Amino acid sequence: EFPPPFPFFHLYIQLHPYCICKYNIKMPPLKMSENLRRRSSDLTLLASFDSDDILSSSSIEFPMRDDLEDLSEMHLLIEIVGATNLCYLDDNLVPNNSSWNNDLMQPYCTIKHGSNLVHKTKVAEEKCRHPIWTLKTRSLFLVSVSVEEVTFQQNKNLSIFIMTEDQDAQISSAFKGFSKDPVLIGLVKLDYTTIFSQYCTEERFEFPIKNKLNEEDGFRGTLSLRFRIATKSDIEFVNTLNNKEKPKYKRKKESKHLLFLEGANARSIPDSKMNSKLATLTTEQDNICSCEGTFLKAIASLVRTKTLVDLNTGQTKIKVKPNPDPNRIDTTTFMTGYEIKNETRQPSHCWYEAGSGNENIGKVYVEVLSCHDLPNMDIGGQFGNLTDAFVTAVCENGVMQTSVIDDDLSPHWMPWTKRAFFFNIDHIASILYLAAFNYNGTPLFMHDPIGRVAVNLSNFKPGTVYTLKYNLYNSANVTERIKKGAITIRLRIEFDDLNAALTTTLHSQPKRYINVKNDKSFKVVRYTCFGEYDSDAGFDATIMLSYLNEIIEYKNMVSYKVGDAIKSLIFWRGQVEVSFMMLPLHSLFFFCACAIVVEQPYMFPSLLLLSIPWILLAMNMIKLQHPSPWKRCSNFWTYPQTIKDNISIDAYEGWEVNQAHEEREKRWLEEKSKDKEKIIKKMERLEELGNEAISTEVASNVIPLHIFSKLHALQSYTEEKLKQIRVVKLILSWEDGNLSFLVTAISLMIALVSLLLPWSVILTWTGRSIVWGVLGPHMKLVDLLMTKSKNKRCQTSNDILHTQEKLNTQEKKARIRREEAVKLRAAKRLRFGKYILKVPGIDLLRHHDRPLPESTARPWQGTFMAPKSHEIKWHPKQKLTGAMILRPKNVAESNKDESMEEKKRFEAYRKRLSLKDSTSEKYLLTTKV
């Protein structure tokens, strides 16, 4: 208590770093002249006073931060990424003696905290000098470190021993059952203070491997590590994965459950609805749940009631498959054919979400309505045992499948069945792959593929609902495709930010992978993406012949088209339709360009650059004039606006005109081919008549078997070159409108800028520089200076050093990419299944699938094909990010932020603990009364 005469008072508090102090200051009613100020950074002020406050009695708290009291121990998450250039050195420090082969190493690591063994990895999957450890080989582990060990640098260190098995013991154990003796390659020893202060950032650090005395006595390789403060989810996951007390299958199951919870949290799904909202693939469900057994199904199909005659109307009704509407069983068990088709067009009751694209880019909504005229893939069609159809849809890294409809060659999926999907996409030019299959419930047999189709999403506009019908083909890579029925879908594309979606055209599509759980699902997804003929499977004569035929076809088309184009330009034939008149505008442009080149030759470079957008714009006009609305593209000059506009297309719109147009094109191509065949036959006849060979013919040799191993390399090389040609074709034909527009706009801007350049000056001085600078007689002196032995050796050594440094940098980058790929493979296998497929990002196949004339387009009304949240079931996102533990993007970001917060709290606790043994300090708190 302070009496009133005191004008000022000083409160001196001597604090211990761990104290929580509360001091009550009682004073008479006085006006506080200023705020209470504190002189210590370790105190937290929980009360303040304004100048107008009148206090009769005040209570002021100065508590220390009590949220740090539970940080007596830190959990450090460590990842052993891999090792590079491992080398075993014997006692004489000889790297590769006669009894040891470094390329046959089986390396693993043991980790000690001080003298205590805390973890042991498995042998790396790739047994060599450059091993990589993943989740499968137990690359992650936790180390619990006390604050004192980090703050005061006690004797306990982190020691990582790189071990391998004795190669002599490996040979003997393979035949005699002897145990394998471990051999020490080297170790990496780090103190926890250095780890916390320098390496706890999730970045990849390389450490040299030293001998058992922690000394560098020769190059033994490097070890790559990552560190960070572990979060609660990290601790739970790693402890579950590395718990040796539980069986392997149980650890794996619990780890997958934790990852499943993470995926659910990434979609903000409540815990009570996680299992009910989870979607699974039809091919990964229990066979009993998906479809009846093959034998029982064949018997049941004989006695099953498939039709019913309505006694009131006399109409024949068909049993609805696979089941009636649960809310209308009486009226939807049997329906007429017209009622089934009408019901199929109704909005879907339940939607299934897949894909891991950025949600601010866009979504693709797909409803599989029906298939038509499918071939029978089952035995016993005469007894009613027909195709059991289901459809697989793949878009980017999402895959979904419809329910199975038994014994129907023209199945219809009802609104209450599993038929409606929407995919999150991250690129505007993604491809939607669809394929129909015959379900085979027998575990030993695969699902029979029927046909597939690839839908290029860049050809469709947002704000429009498309009802599309496509033919199904066995492949898009071969010359002659076989039609296998048709499929009808309903499609809508939605972009939340259209400008962001358009900018994705500037970037190449990322690599996307899909994981499935079993071999049957893997082959289904692979056929959906690639079709019947897969070039990655090895050499295939059908594919190779198709490639050769495609090259000849391109050659013929170029010769035919270019020849006709030149004739059209020279003879001023009509090329552009203006007010129902065909005007020779291209001939006018060509004439003006040639006249400018003749009068001003230095303008040739600008006009040459201008020819690129001219050709693309000419192709754009040709596409705009196509009679079929499904083969047109947007106008280049109004492209940014027209891509936002809604469109309306009726069934069979422009069909008759398109048929006549295709017939003319077909006859024109046949006439050109016949003319060429006649010339070839004349040439062959001429060669036969003038044959002067009189020597004895030699029998042809048998093709050696080793040639087939080289044919696949030739096939791969041909495929790569054809892909480059297909990219050019894709741009010129405006099949991918966004890409063609981008190339046209950029080339047009470059050409217009080049028109402003002083080409006469540029060409003159460029020629002078080349002639006088490189071709003059002074080059003899340059040659004499360069051929001096001393300078040559110096230059050569510098070149070698520079080349080695460059190669070492490239090798390190390649090594990091390889590590990330192997880690991603292991993480995706653990989460989603062990079978992985790379999804093609761009449609570079030979044939492009187009909608049939029955297809329609209507403006979107705003509520149709817009599922509510309670109607959506989800499939786990398969796009993973992160540095140490790969997770969905939002989960990885929140986990990283949590780790950084833990690090800050631990750093604050370290600072406080470092004051524990120091002398007490006085904290001066002054209040002016």
Rosetta blueprint (number, residue, H / E / L):
1 E L
2 F L
3 P L
4 P L
5 P L
6 F L
7 P L
8 F E
9 F E
10 H E
11 L E
12 Y E
13 I E
14 Q E
15 L L
16 H L
17 P L
18 Y L
19 C L
20 I L
21 C E
22 K E
23 Y E
24 N E
25 I E
26 K L
27 M L
28 P L
29 P L
30 L E
31 K E
32 M L
33 S L
34 E L
35 N L
36 L L
37 R L
38 R L
39 R L
40 S L
41 S L
42 D L
43 L L
44 T L
45 L L
46 L L
47 A L
48 S L
49 F L
50 D L
51 S L
52 D L
53 D L
54 I E
55 L E
56 S L
57 S L
58 S E
59 S E
60 I E
61 E E
62 F E
63 P L
64 M L
65 R L
66 D H
67 D H
68 L H
69 E L
70 D L
71 L L
72 S L
73 E E
74 M E
75 H E
76 L E
77 L E
78 I E
79 E E
80 I E
81 V E
82 G E
83 A E
84 T E
85 N L
86 L L
87 C L
88 Y L
89 L L
90 D L
91 D L
92 N L
93 L L
94 V L
95 P L
96 N L
97 N L
98 S L
99 S L
100 W L
101 N L
102 N H
103 D H
104 L H
105 M L
106 Q L
107 P L
108 Y E
109 C E
110 T E
111 I E
112 K E
113 H E
114 G L
115 S L
116 N E
117 L E
118 V E
119 H E
120 K E
121 T L
122 K L
123 V L
124 A L
125 E L
126 E L
127 K L
128 C L
129 R L
130 H L
131 P L
132 I E
133 W L
134 T L
135 L L
136 K L
137 T L
138 R L
139 S L
140 L E
141 F E
142 L E
143 V E
144 S E
145 V E
146 S E
147 V H
148 E H
149 E H
150 V H
151 T H
152 F L
153 Q L
154 Q L
155 N L
156 K L
157 N E
158 L E
159 S E
160 I E
161 F E
162 I E
163 M E
164 T E
165 E E
166 D L
167 Q H
168 D H
169 A H
170 Q H
171 I H
172 S H
173 S H
174 A H
175 F H
176 K H
177 G L
178 F L
179 S L
180 K L
181 D L
182 P E
183 V E
184 L E
185 I E
186 G E
187 L E
188 V E
189 K E
190 L E
191 D E
192 Y H
193 T H
194 T H
195 I H
196 F H
197 S H
198 Q H
199 Y H
200 C L
201 T L
202 E L
203 E L
204 R L
205 F E
206 E E
207 F E
208 P E
209 I L
210 K E
211 N L
212 K L
213 L L
214 N L
215 E L
216 E L
217 D L
218 G L
219 F L
220 R L
221 G L
222 T E
223 L E
224 S E
225 L E
226 R E
227 F E
228 R E
229 I E
230 A L
231 T L
232 K H
233 S H
234 D H
235 I H
236 E H
237 F H
238 V H
239 N H
240 T H
241 L H
242 N L
243 N L
244 K L
245 E L
246 K L
247 P L
248 K H
249 Y H
250 K H
251 R H
252 K H
253 K H
254 E H
255 S H
256 K H
257 H H
258 L H
259 L H
260 F H
261 L H
262 E H
263 G H
264 A H
265 N H
266 A H
267 R L
268 S L
269 I L
270 P L
271 D H
272 S H
273 K H
274 M H
275 N H
276 S H
277 K H
278 L E
279 A L
280 T L
281 L L
282 T H
283 T H
284 E H
285 Q L
286 D L
287 N H
288 I H
289 C H
290 S H
291 C L
292 E L
293 G L
294 T H
295 F H
296 L H
297 K H
298 A H
299 I H
300 A H
301 S H
302 L H
303 V H
304 R L
305 T L
306 K L
307 T E
308 L E
309 V E
310 D L
311 L L
312 N L
313 T L
314 G L
315 Q L
316 T E
317 K E
318 I E
319 K E
320 V L
321 K L
322 P L
323 N L
324 P L
325 D L
326 P L
327 N L
328 R L
329 I H
330 D H
331 T H
332 T H
333 T L
334 F E
335 M E
336 T L
337 G H
338 Y H
339 E H
340 I H
341 K H
342 N H
343 E H
344 T H
345 R L
346 Q L
347 P L
348 S L
349 H L
350 C L
351 W E
352 Y E
353 E E
354 A E
355 G L
356 S L
357 G L
358 N L
359 E L
360 N L
361 I L
362 G E
363 K E
364 V E
365 Y E
366 V E
367 E E
368 V E
369 L E
370 S E
371 C E
372 H E
373 D L
374 L L
375 P L
376 N L
377 M L
378 D L
379 I L
380 G L
381 G H
382 Q H
383 F H
384 G L
385 N L
386 L L
387 T L
388 D L
389 A E
390 F E
391 V E
392 T E
393 A E
394 V E
395 C E
396 E L
397 N L
398 G E
399 V E
400 M E
401 Q E
402 T L
403 S L
404 V L
405 I E
406 D L
407 D L
408 D L
409 L L
410 S L
411 P L
412 H E
413 W L
414 M L
415 P L
416 W L
417 T L
418 K L
419 R L
420 A E
421 F E
422 F E
423 F E
424 N E
425 I E
426 D L
427 H L
428 I L
429 A L
430 S L
431 I E
432 L E
433 Y E
434 L E
435 A E
436 A E
437 F E
438 N E
439 Y L
440 N L
441 G L
442 T L
443 P L
444 L L
445 F L
446 M L
447 H L
448 D E
449 P E
450 I E
451 G E
452 R E
453 V E
454 A E
455 V E
456 N E
457 L H
458 S H
459 N H
460 F L
461 K L
462 P L
463 G L
464 T E
465 V E
466 Y E
467 T E
468 L E
469 K E
470 Y E
471 N E
472 L E
473 Y E
474 N L
475 S L
476 A L
477 N L
478 V L
479 T L
480 E L
481 R L
482 I L
483 K E
484 K E
485 G E
486 A E
487 I E
488 T E
489 I E
490 R E
491 L E
492 R E
493 I E
494 E E
495 F L
496 D L
497 D L
498 L H
499 N H
500 A H
501 A H
502 L H
503 T H
504 T H
505 T H
506 L H
507 H L
508 S L
509 Q L
510 P L
511 K L
512 R E
513 Y E
514 I E
515 N E
516 V E
517 K L
518 N L
519 D H
520 K H
521 S H
522 F H
523 K H
524 V H
525 V H
526 R H
527 Y H
528 T H
529 C H
530 F H
531 G L
532 E L
533 Y L
534 D L
535 S H
536 D H
537 A H
538 G L
539 F L
540 D L
541 A H
542 T H
543 I H
544 M H
545 L H
546 S H
547 Y H
548 L H
549 N H
550 E H
551 I H
552 I H
553 E H
554 Y H
555 K H
556 N H
557 M H
558 V H
559 S H
560 Y H
561 K H
562 V H
563 G H
564 D H
565 A H
566 I H
567 K H
568 S H
569 L H
570 I H
571 F L
572 W L
573 R L
574 G L
575 Q L
576 V E
577 E E
578 V E
579 S L
580 F L
581 M E
582 M E
583 L E
584 P L
585 L H
586 H H
587 S H
588 L H
589 F H
590 F H
591 F H
592 C H
593 A H
594 C H
595 A H
596 I H
597 V H
598 V H
599 E H
600 Q L
601 P H
602 Y H
603 M H
604 F H
605 P H
606 S H
607 L H
608 L H
609 L H
610 L H
611 S H
612 I H
613 P H
614 W H
615 I H
616 L H
617 L H
618 A H
619 M H
620 N H
621 M H
622 I H
623 K H
624 L H
625 Q L
626 H L
627 P L
628 S L
629 P H
630 W H
631 K H
632 R L
633 C L
634 S L
635 N L
636 F H
637 W H
638 T H
639 Y H
640 P H
641 Q H
642 T H
643 I L
644 K L
645 D L
646 N L
647 I L
648 S L
649 I E
650 D L
651 A L
652 Y L
653 E L
654 G L
655 W H
656 E H
657 V H
658 N H
659 Q H
660 A H
661 H H
662 E H
663 E H
664 R H
665 E H
666 K H
667 R H
668 W H
669 L H
670 E H
671 E H
672 K H
673 S H
674 K H
675 D H
676 K H
677 E H
678 K H
679 I H
680 I H
681 K H
682 K H
683 M H
684 E H
685 R H
686 L H
687 E H
688 E H
689 L H
690 G L
691 N L
692 E L
693 A L
694 I L
695 S L
696 T L
697 E L
698 V L
699 A L
700 S L
701 N L
702 V L
703 I L
704 P L
705 L L
706 H L
707 I H
708 F H
709 S H
710 K H
711 L H
712 H H
713 A H
714 L H
715 Q H
716 S H
717 Y H
718 T H
719 E H
720 E H
721 K H
722 L H
723 K H
724 Q H
725 I H
726 R H
727 V H
728 V H
729 K H
730 L H
731 I H
732 L H
733 S L
734 W L
735 E L
736 D L
737 G H
738 N H
739 L H
740 S H
741 F H
742 L H
743 V H
744 T H
745 A H
746 I H
747 S H
748 L H
749 M H
750 I H
751 A H
752 L H
753 V H
754 S H
755 L L
756 L L
757 L L
758 P L
759 W H
760 S H
761 V H
762 I H
763 L H
764 T H
765 W H
766 T H
767 G H
768 R H
769 S H
770 I H
771 V H
772 W H
773 G H
774 V H
775 L L
776 G L
777 P L
778 H L
779 M H
780 K H
781 L H
782 V H
783 D H
784 L H
785 L H
786 M H
787 T L
788 K L
789 S H
790 K H
791 N H
792 K H
793 R H
794 C H
795 Q H
796 T H
797 S H
798 N H
799 D H
800 I H
801 L H
802 H H
803 T H
804 Q H
805 E H
806 K H
807 L H
808 N H
809 T H
810 Q H
811 E H
812 K H
813 K H
814 A H
815 R H
816 I H
817 R H
818 R H
819 E H
820 E H
821 A H
822 V H
823 K H
824 L H
825 R H
826 A H
827 A H
828 K H
829 R H
830 L H
831 R H
832 F H
833 G L
834 K L
835 Y E
836 I E
837 L E
838 K E
839 V E
840 P L
841 G L
842 I L
843 D L
844 L L
845 L L
846 R L
847 H L
848 H L
849 D L
850 R L
851 P L
852 L L
853 P L
854 E L
855 S L
856 T E
857 A E
858 R E
859 P E
860 W L
861 Q L
862 G L
863 T L
864 F L
865 M L
866 A L
867 P L
868 K L
869 S H
870 H H
871 E H
872 I E
873 K E
874 W E
875 H L
876 P L
877 K L
878 Q L
879 K L
880 L L
881 T E
882 G L
883 A L
884 M L
885 I L
886 L L
887 R E
888 P L
889 K H
890 N H
891 V H
892 A H
893 E H
894 S H
895 N H
896 K H
897 D H
898 E H
899 S H
900 M H
901 E H
902 E H
903 K H
904 K H
905 R H
906 F H
907 E H
908 A H
909 Y H
910 R H
911 K H
912 R H
913 L H
914 S H
915 L L
916 K L
917 D L
918 S L
919 T L
920 S L
921 E L
922 K E
923 Y E
924 L E
925 L E
926 T E
927 T E
928 K E
929 V L
